[in-house]
Every structure is written in structure tokens, then in C-alpha cells.
Amino acid sequence: MVERIGRDYLLNVQVGQNKVRAIVSPDSKVNDGDDVKLSIRPGHLHLFKASDGESLLQR
């Protein structure tokens, strides 16, 4: 699913059994149902526990 959030887009992506959310530039030409390739910039990565939203990187 693609959602507009301000200037950017929020992608809700299914990766195998996992759900990933990614914020992408408005220059990205992506629509609901498109297959996408994602790359990760380590300094911009945030991981949270699904059960309570606790950050996994602030331990």
C-alpha cells in the first residue's frame, strides 16, 4: 500500500512473512501492487518490536 505523508510516501511492503514500512521520496514512481526493490541506508534505519513499538536499536 502507498500512502502520501506530507512530501514523501509511506510504503507498506510484504517481504516474505515480514511487513516492512519505508518512507520514500516523491520522485519514486510506485503504485499499489508494484514490486519494488528496497535498499537500506544504515544511518536511517529504525527497527521496532511489533508487540509494543519499543525501539530495537536503543538498547
Order of alpha helices (4+ residues) and beta strands (2+ residues): beta-beta-beta
